[in-house]
């Protein structure tokens, strides 16, 4: 009956404490990663292994994606710029768009999809199979061994992947422009970097370290803390992708505002 139905508003208010609790747990999880990452012994070999896993094995996804985006973007912008007699600005628009926003954000989202799901699934599977409990029974810090190297690998690999995506996008844009107008490579590069300041390049690339920390932390949190058995493995992988992707987008908005505040000359 209608009087037995729970008010919709009450359910919404009950979700708020759960959200606050989740934010608090993830924040404390991230603080623990930072503290353990600065504490000896450093898991150098494990970190290098995960950097290769996160970075090198993500190149076949990131580089073609950047190349395709660069090609498509030139197709879309060329018609408009030629209409206004600004065809000479095509390389500059391409470079600014990729180095300032498209490269960092798309690389972060791609990494969240590929690596985030992998980290969440692997750690959740280890938790379900009681492998983490077995490691801890040997008096080994499972958190420092399994979580910290993965997060550090994401922080280091994502800026490098962003650079590959940026230059792959420029290559795709150049080949598209070469087919359309026959522009030389030297002229394209010179026009692309004429209006590009260091603030347009360094700050947006460095902000991907924050994206990497978010992806590694959120994915490791869902995998390391799962307690729902076999069903929790798939749920951890899904939540890792969804939540880390959403937080990367939110962090991008905040960091762009901070970059404009610190480097006013980078504002387009």
Secondary structure, DSSP 8 states (H G I E B T S, - for coil): -GGGS--HHHHHHHHHHHHHHHHHHHHHHHHHHHHHHTSSS--HHHHHHHHHHHTGGGHHHHHHHHHHHHHHHHHHHHHHHHHTT-GGGHHHHHHHHIIIIIHHHHHHHHHIIIIIHHHHHHHHHHHHTTHHHHHHHTT--HIIIIIIHHHHHHHHHHHHHHHHHHHHHHHHHHHHHHHHH---HHHHHHHHHHT--HHHHHHHHHHHHHHHHHHHHHHHHHHHT--STHHHHHHHHHHHHHHHHHHHHHHHHHHHHHHHHH-GGG--
